[in-house]
Amino acid sequence: MSYISVEGVSKRFGDTQALKDVSFEVPQGEFVVVLGASGSGKSTLLRCMNGLTKPTSGTITINDTDITEPHPEIAMIFQQHNIIGQMSAYSNALTGTLQRSGVLESVLQSHDRKEKLEALRALETVGLLDEAGQRANQMSGGQQQRVGIARALVQKPMTLLADEPVASLDPGSAQKVMTYLLRAAENRQLTTVVSLHQVNLARQFGERFIGLKHGEVVFDGYAEDFDLDVIDRIYDSPSTDGTDLGDLISDETEATAQ
Ligand SMILES: Nc1ncnc2c1ncn2[C@@H]1O[C@H](COP(=O)(O)OP(=O)(O)OP(=O)(O)O)[C@@H](O)[C@H]1O
């Protein structure tokens, strides 16, 4: 059985059909990029996979568990990294234990040695060991997102979901964050689903691609089939979603020049 199984998932918000009969399976350890224009349903899909949003119909199973609420073995990285600016990178990373050891212990900061080492190891994975003591609000956006990744790793998840983790970063920082994210996923053999709207980053870092358009899967395949026709299929409605294919390709040129 596949590690992640999404079966016939639909989600309606009032009159808006955010997801339409979405089905796919992900084997353990795969790094999947969900790609789509703004409003195509990426966030809704990831939130359903994390148990934050309940599908209108369909089921999601991760490692044989039906996902109906947030689960400690599934870590989520958000576009807005939601880290605490007044706290150090290290303290922020340690709050990842909250998912496993409970709110009280995390607030009282009564972390054991193992958890502290885990937080340092996670910061090392994202290249921030030297900045462990630095206050988060003194770090760049990219560094803060890497702290967010470290916090997710401290949760010791089996599955990592990242919802547009680099959407608010400049191309150089985005590349760096994606590099660390991929490295973390590979080192820890995490099954990872990342949503992105940047084609260049998807092509550079993705192993498998799921293209969403108006809530429907319009492509599911691997790098060898992820060509310009597919990109056009995913993004061919610039008038409705405001995304222009030309912009996407120029993004790519800009980012590759970094
Ligand atoms: N809580 C909500 N209430 C009402 N409509 C929603 C809600 N969440 C999402 N939607 C709608 O569902 C559709 C899909 O939204 P979603 O945020 O999943 O897309 P997205 O691909 O992640 O877009 P973006 O990249 O802009 O975040 C959109 O039309 C959006 O307006």
The ligand as a Gaussian input file, in Angstrom:
#p B3LYP/6-31G(d) Opt

LIG

0 1
 N      -11.554000      29.043000       3.759000
 C      -12.011000      29.323000       2.557000
 N      -13.241000      29.858000       2.372000
 C      -13.698000      30.121000       1.138000
 N      -13.027000      29.876000      -0.001000
 C      -11.795000      29.349000       0.111000
 C      -11.219000      29.045000       1.390000
 N       -9.993000      28.519000       1.180000
 C       -9.793000      28.510000      -0.143000
 N      -10.877000      29.003000      -0.786000
 C      -11.044000      29.133000      -2.239000
 O      -10.725000      27.875000      -2.808000
 C       -9.982000      28.043000      -4.029000
 C       -8.650000      27.343000      -3.901000
 O       -7.877000      28.085000      -2.949000
 P       -6.420000      27.630000      -2.466000
 O       -5.975000      28.616000      -1.444000
 O       -6.455000      26.211000      -2.093000
 O       -5.591000      27.792000      -3.806000
 P       -4.017000      27.928000      -3.977000
 O       -3.671000      27.212000      -5.239000
 O       -3.329000      27.500000      -2.750000
 O       -3.861000      29.482000      -4.199000
 P       -2.690000      30.460000      -3.658000
 O       -1.439000      30.037000      -4.360000
 O       -3.166000      31.816000      -4.071000
 O       -2.636000      30.273000      -2.174000
 C       -9.862000      29.542000      -4.248000
 O      -10.914000      29.938000      -5.107000
 C      -10.066000      30.118000      -2.862000
 O      -10.620000      31.403000      -2.923000

